[in-house]
Amino acid sequence: MDSLPTEIVLVVLELLPKTSLCTASTLNRSFHRLSRPLLYKSIHIDRLDAFIQCCRTLICSPDAAACVLELELLLDPVVDVFSAFRRLITNALKNLHSLKSLHIGWDAPLLSILDGCTFPNLTNLSSVLQLYPDPEPMRSFLIRHPLVKYVCISGEHSNLSLHQGNLAEGVDDLPHRANHHPLAPAGAFHLPAGALPNLASFTGSRLFAPIFIPGRPVNNVSLAWKASDGFTGSSMLHIVSALANSSKPVESITCYGTDWPMGLVLSLPYACTSLKELKLVKCKGPQEGEHFSDDYERLNFAFDIVLRHLPSLTTLEMPRIPSISSPMSEDLEKASLDSWRRYECGLESVVFPSGAQWQRPSKMGGEWRRLGP
């Protein structure tokens, strides 16, 4: 093994599971030196006792802490236990000078553990936190990390809400609405204009879109919402306004939910003139008493408008509607594709409500091929 180049040994070590990597690190000093960065490169913890032990190791071995690039904490902690180890945890986190990706999942009363923690190289932040009763620790944390490019945040502040407004006012004045902060009441989660200047991708609750997107170079957006809290009225208008006021054209939008936001779809040609990818996933089908033909007409109407005004669109995924997978035949799907040719759009991939995917080899030409199911 001593005759093997270090590069080859590293390739082999990177393929090993962590249990085998631990064994390899005990073989000799050379293997220990090469294995150590790989052992601590990515840490995933879902038990509090394991987290406490890990913190002790990171404090006692600063060189090991310097190897950590990704940290994922999915814990259901006991507040009293966390409080008892607060200083230990904070000191351990402060040693992670090389950290690039952080995923945290514990309740907001414990977010204060992040106070004073700054990760100079952090670019990815993912959080499943509930931002109550005090969102300030998360707000301060985001402000301290200007290099963050990717944010996934799903927890909602209990005071987070949207002002009521009249959707009939239209979208022509969207740029003027950007300066009107949509959140109320005072004390709700917010960010100053200069925070997260490099943010390129936002994934999270629709209520956070007006906070994270406007004025930042966000070109990739994924939104989620609850069945009882969908895209309606002024809430949809604020989301469209946020999309229109990203400092960089939004090129990809994905919506996750139990209904499909027709109002949002119809507004996209006004808000996202350079959109390349639109996906509506995990959506429910027609309600009881509704018919497939009605739902199909609504789909065709909405996407006809989108494709007519968005020639940049290359990927389209329609809402998945299992209840209409059988009536929407292959011929019907092909007819839709043929009808869209008249718009000279650059579509290359389409997924229909049945789940069937169609592709064509090149923009503005080539025959559509059905890939399944």
LOFI-744739 format. One record per residue (C-alpha): x, y, z. Coordinates in steps of 0.2 Angstrom, whole numbers. Example, Ala and Ser with C-alpha at 12.3 -4.5 7.8 and 13.67 -1.06 7.14 Angstrom:
! LOFI-744739
62 -22 39
68 -5 36
***
This chain:
! LOFI-744739
0 0 0
15 12 3
19 11 -15
1 17 -21
0 36 -25
-10 46 -12
-23 51 -25
-28 33 -28
-29 29 -9
-40 44 -7
-51 38 -21
-53 21 -12
-56 29 5
-70 40 -2
-79 25 -8
-79 16 9
-94 17 21
-90 26 38
-89 10 48
-75 4 36
-67 21 35
-66 21 54
-57 4 53
-45 10 40
-40 25 50
-33 14 64
-21 4 52
-7 16 53
-2 35 53
-4 37 35
-21 30 34
-26 40 49
-20 56 41
-30 52 25
-45 45 33
-48 59 46
-54 73 35
-66 60 26
-73 54 43
-78 72 48
-82 79 31
-100 76 33
-109 74 50
-127 68 52
-134 66 69
-152 62 75
-149 58 93
-145 70 107
-133 59 116
-123 57 100
-123 76 97
-116 79 114
-102 67 112
-99 74 95
-98 91 103
-85 85 115
-74 78 101
-75 94 91
-69 104 106
-55 92 110
-49 90 92
-49 107 83
-41 99 68
-56 87 66
-68 101 68
-59 110 54
-63 95 42
-82 97 44
-90 104 29
-108 98 31
-118 97 47
-135 89 48
-144 90 65
-162 82 66
-165 82 84
-181 82 96
-171 89 111
-177 92 129
-175 110 133
-168 107 150
-154 95 143
-150 107 130
-149 121 142
-137 111 153
-125 108 138
-128 126 130
-110 131 132
-103 115 126
-113 115 111
-110 133 107
-91 131 109
-91 116 98
-101 125 84
-89 139 85
-75 127 80
-82 123 63
-73 136 53
-74 126 37
-93 123 37
-101 125 20
-118 117 23
-129 117 39
-146 108 41
-154 111 58
-170 104 65
-174 109 83
-187 121 90
-184 140 91
-182 142 110
-166 133 107
-160 143 92
-151 155 104
-137 142 104
-132 149 87
-129 166 95
-111 171 92
-108 157 79
-101 163 62
-96 151 48
-86 161 36
-88 148 22
-107 144 24
-116 143 7
-131 131 11
-143 133 25
-158 122 28
-170 123 42
-186 115 48
-188 126 62
-204 135 69
-199 153 71
-208 156 87
-209 163 100
-193 173 95
-187 173 77
-172 185 81
-159 171 83
-162 165 65
-163 183 58
-147 187 66
-139 171 60
-144 175 42
-137 193 43
-120 186 49
-118 175 34
-118 185 18
-110 171 7
-126 160 9
-132 155 -9
-145 142 -5
-159 143 8
-172 130 13
-183 136 27
-200 129 31
-204 134 49
-217 148 50
-218 162 63
-234 162 73
-236 181 68
-232 178 50
-246 184 39
-250 194 24
-259 211 22
-276 209 14
-277 217 -3
-287 217 -19
-281 204 -32
-291 213 -45
-279 227 -45
-269 217 -56
-250 214 -59
-245 230 -69
-240 239 -53
-229 224 -46
-213 234 -46
-221 248 -35
-227 235 -23
-210 228 -19
-207 242 -7
-222 238 2
-218 226 15
-231 212 15
-229 206 33
-239 211 48
-240 213 62
-224 222 69
-212 209 76
-214 196 63
-199 188 54
-190 200 42
-173 203 35
-164 220 31
-162 224 13
-143 221 13
-144 203 21
-140 188 10
-133 198 -5
-128 181 -14
-144 171 -12
-147 162 -28
-160 148 -23
-175 149 -11
-185 135 -5
-198 136 8
-216 142 14
-225 154 2
-226 166 16
-207 168 16
-206 172 -2
-209 191 0
-195 191 13
-181 182 5
-183 185 -14
-185 204 -18
-169 213 -21
-158 197 -21
-151 187 -35
-163 173 -33
-166 163 -49
-172 147 -42
-188 146 -32
-197 132 -24
-213 136 -14
-224 125 -3
-241 129 5
-254 120 15
-271 115 9
-280 127 20
-268 141 16
-266 141 -3
-262 154 -16
-277 165 -15
-280 184 -15
-267 196 -9
-256 182 -4
-253 176 -22
-251 194 -27
-237 197 -14
-228 181 -21
-229 187 -39
-223 204 -33
-208 195 -25
-204 185 -40
-205 200 -51
-193 210 -40
-178 198 -39
-163 207 -44
-159 192 -56
-172 185 -68
-181 170 -60
-177 155 -71
-185 140 -62
-201 139 -51
-207 123 -42
-223 123 -32
-227 109 -19
-245 108 -12
-262 100 -12
-269 112 -25
-262 120 -41
-261 139 -41
-269 145 -57
-268 163 -52
-249 161 -50
-247 152 -66
-257 165 -76
-246 179 -68
-229 171 -73
-227 179 -90
-228 196 -81
-217 192 -67
-204 180 -74
-201 184 -92
-185 173 -93
-193 158 -85
-185 141 -91
-193 128 -79
-210 127 -71
-215 112 -61
-231 110 -51
-230 94 -40
-240 84 -28
-256 92 -32
-274 86 -30
-286 83 -43
-304 89 -46
-315 90 -31
-331 80 -29
-344 85 -42
-331 92 -54
-327 84 -70
-311 79 -79
-316 90 -94
-318 105 -84
-301 103 -76
-293 99 -92
-300 115 -100
-293 125 -85
-276 117 -88
-275 120 -106
-281 138 -104
-268 142 -91
-253 134 -100
-259 141 -117
-256 159 -110
-240 154 -102
-232 146 -117
-239 160 -128
-229 173 -118
-214 163 -112
-204 157 -127
-189 154 -115
-199 140 -106
-190 123 -109
-197 112 -95
-215 110 -90
-222 99 -77
-241 100 -75
-250 96 -59
-251 77 -55
-269 72 -55
-271 53 -52
-290 54 -55
-288 59 -73
-273 48 -78
-284 36 -87
-296 49 -97
-281 59 -102
-276 48 -116
-259 48 -126
-268 56 -141
-275 70 -130
-257 73 -123
-250 73 -141
-264 85 -147
-259 98 -133
-241 97 -138
-246 100 -157
-257 114 -152
-242 123 -143
-231 122 -158
-240 138 -165
-232 148 -151
-215 144 -156
-210 140 -139
-194 131 -134
-201 117 -125
-190 101 -123
-199 92 -109
-217 91 -103
-224 80 -89
-243 78 -90
-256 76 -76
-255 57 -79
-237 57 -75
-232 53 -93
-216 62 -99
-214 69 -117
-197 75 -124
-191 81 -140
-172 81 -145
-170 99 -149
-179 116 -147
-190 122 -161
-189 105 -170
-190 87 -169
-204 75 -165
-211 73 -147
-208 56 -139
-218 48 -125
-206 41 -112
-219 34 -100
-227 28 -89
***
